[in-house]
Amino acid sequence: MTDAPTAAGRRPTAGRAIASAATSTVLGSLPVFLLGGLAVLVRDELDFGELQLGFAVTVFFSTAALSAVPAGRFVARWGARTSTIAAAALSVVALLAMAATPSYAGLLAALVLAGAGNALAQIGSNETLARVVPARRQGLAFGVKQAAVPLATLLAGLALPVLGLTWGWRWGFALATLLALGCVALAPRRTAGGAPRARAARDGLSRPARNALLVVAVAATLGSAAANALGGFLVESAVSTGVPAGRAGLLLAGGSGLGVGVRLFAGWLADTREGGHLRAVGAMLAVGALGMVLLATGAHAALVPGTLLAFALGWSWPGLLTFAVVRLNPTAAASATGIQQTGNFAGGALGPLLFGLLVQTWSYRVAWSAAGVALVVAAALLAQAGRMFAGRPASDAPLAVG
């Protein structure tokens, strides 16, 4: 069974597909970001500490990582529309469970559902963009999709003063379910190439492509681990060097805003060239490592340039990487990005925990240095993956190698 066509038999527009992907991405990631934004109220009522909060975030990303490959197969079999609606349903159940939970254990159970919903939302939206948006505009489309993630953090940040401190934190989770209406309304009626698809060769990926994608997934794990640590620890790291908390918060906001802009620009720029996208991501990671090194110095003069470099290049690559994977595997976008997203989610789960352990055991200098090394290794792995894709049999390779 696959997506059904519209009554008029028309294909969805690229604009609608991009709006669908962005809305689905925001809803899928909102549960964990809302928990972070409302944590001070949630922890007080459910009586758990910061360590338990960190574990809850890890549960979310770990579940997403474990769900990514199965989600890719689900999307490949059932299509983007069914997957988008199923992802929205999982997120709604998770958000309502978080709103109603009387205990920390209930919160963890809800986050397991939320993690699975996020994996399905991410990969379903990748499939939507790959099959609906023309190839010449896909770079920008994936940039917009990934720029929706910082939008989710913005909404989560507003939830505390707007809802949490007035109506209570449970309303924040409950009202977030309204986004599901947008997901269902925008879900593509029929994707390009929407004829029934057999489950050929497990997922449509050849062994050489699968091997290359596994290398990409490891690179994504390292890159995502460093990037997520940046978002989680920048403020505390800056404060530890004597920077006022207000200024540190503004620095985080400025870096995040720059990251959104660079994600969009990188996507637009990708549409102007044919191939070389994996190399571009590798270059971003390598230069982003310089930002981590500047942060490792602990010098106030290095704080602003280090933050801007780290955010602009060390954390603006996810959309471009997904675009590169899709262009390299155009007939198996869902399955291919399912493998890649496993790495993204695994990095989200492991990065903040390992970074915090390094800070606690040694120092921020060591932790930021390790993050820089992770980005350099990720860049090297992507270079190797590019060579592996280039060496695929001609019958298996797309026209332009990423």
Secondary structure, 3 states (H helix, E strand, C coil): CCCCCCCCCCCCCHHHHHHHHHHHHHHHHHHHHHHHHCHHHHHHHHCCCHHHHHHHHHHHHHHHHHHHHHHHHHHHHHCHHHHHHHHHHHHHHHHHHHHHCCCHHHHHHHHHHHHHHHHHHHHHHHHHHHHHCCHHHHHHHHHHHHHHHHHHHHHHHHHHHHHHCCCCHHHHHHHHCCHHHHHHHHCCCCCCCCCCCCCCHHHHCCHHHHHHHHHHHHHHHHHHHHHHHHHHHHHHHHHHCCCCHHHHHHHHHHHHHHHHHHHHHHHHHHCCCCCCHHHHHHHHHHHHHHHHHHHHHCCHHHHHHHHHHHHHHHCCCHHHHHHHHHHHCCCCHHHHHHHHHHHHHHHHHHHHHHHHHHHHHCCHHHHHHHHHHHHHHHHHHHHHHHHHHHCCCCCCCCCCCC
